Amino acid sequence: MGSLSFEKDFEPSAVTPRGLAPPGLIANGDFGEMKRLKVATPTAPRKNLNVAVTEPGSRNNGPSLDCILMNYIDTLSQRINYHIGYPVNICYEHYASLAPLLQFHLNNCGDPFLQNTVDFHSKDFEVAVLNWFADLWEIEKDQYWGYVTNGGTEGNLHGILVGRELLPTGILYASKDSHYSVAKAAMMYRMDFEMVNTSVHGEMDYSDLKAKLLQNKGKPAIINVTIGTTFKGAVDDLDIILQTLKDCGYTYDQFYIHCDAALNGLIIPFIKNMISFKKPIGSVTISGHKFLGCPMPCGIQITRKSYINNLSRKVEYIASVDATISGSRNGLAPIFLWYSLSSKGQIGLQKDVKRCLDNAKYLKDRLQQAGVSVMLNELSIIVVLERPRDHEFVRRWQLSCVRDMAHVIVMPGITREILDSFINDLLQQRKKWYKDGNVTPPCVAEDIGAQNCACSYHKIDFIIP
């Protein structure tokens, strides 16, 4: 591996492009107007801009289009360091280098490995990205098929569709903590669906899986294995699932496994060799805009080449073969992914993984020492904590909340300074919410486990070093 690496070192850092002015705007003489547009530093989440589409002649008394856009850019720039609740890596500095590509329409329609009659595509870059992931997930280049999707959901829809076409009478199994797109796939494809219980940490309950497999022994199994659940970051153990299938008497031709590794697909390989096509799996998908980072949603989907004929259809209109979910596909995304992979390489990604894991543990330890209920799964960068009592606080930090839980996803652009700011703000607000200890914080043992709950009943005396 590493054939795409550049010699130039790449050290990611948090980016706050305040007042960034595209070169074209300066050339058009609009920069002075943009400088005069005052934007107050927001102390709260941004509000809707109430933007409307107007006819050119009706804008005489209002700001120009460029002014409106720069106002929007400045607002987003000021909110970057408060983006900690969702898995998006906004830490990339190559937008200026790739900006000239916006003058072209790049459409990767059809099979990535077949050239179109139209030259405006980026399939060369798409195949380079796919080859990189094929190496990472241990499958030979002549043994796989894949494409750059519009996101993790499309990857799940495609992987499960491949399984359904191979095993038309198969039952789809997925854990209760799996991504919502898995249930969506079952609904869209009208598949029989079995929801498998999970542990309090979010990992699949293998005894429940075994019971359901035995109950449906007469039908093939299509299993969604979640390599990093959406909310808790739990990892379903692929090896245990394969052993469970064997124990239940399922042969290789009676099951199909799709691995949803949306966030962790670029984390797990640098910690533990878990995702591999040397094992009897059918497909793997990740989201490209998450850990790696990309300005537009995208993903990578890889399956076995021998499986894809079940989906392939020759389309004369585009002079190609199509086996994808979407027709027209974003041709910019593969180039951004290729550039990031080439700039960072495996060494750079490994550094990102280590830093994120260390920072996640730092956040978890700080909160635990302060008496906040908190949980961090092994192999995860998702720190789950008790849900803040104030909606404004949740919105300020752009947190994702479920039941009595919230979580912080410690992405590459999240520095310790940002984490310290969040911790200090949270602890200060908790004094108000719980009236300096006179009001008891809620029990979240059912959500994150008794050992992680710091309520008055489950509280543990933590020793601060």
Order of alpha helices (4+ residues) and beta strands (2+ residues): alpha-alpha-alpha-alpha-alpha-beta-alpha-beta-alpha-beta-alpha-beta-alpha-beta-beta-beta-beta-beta-alpha-beta-beta-alpha-beta-beta-alpha-alpha
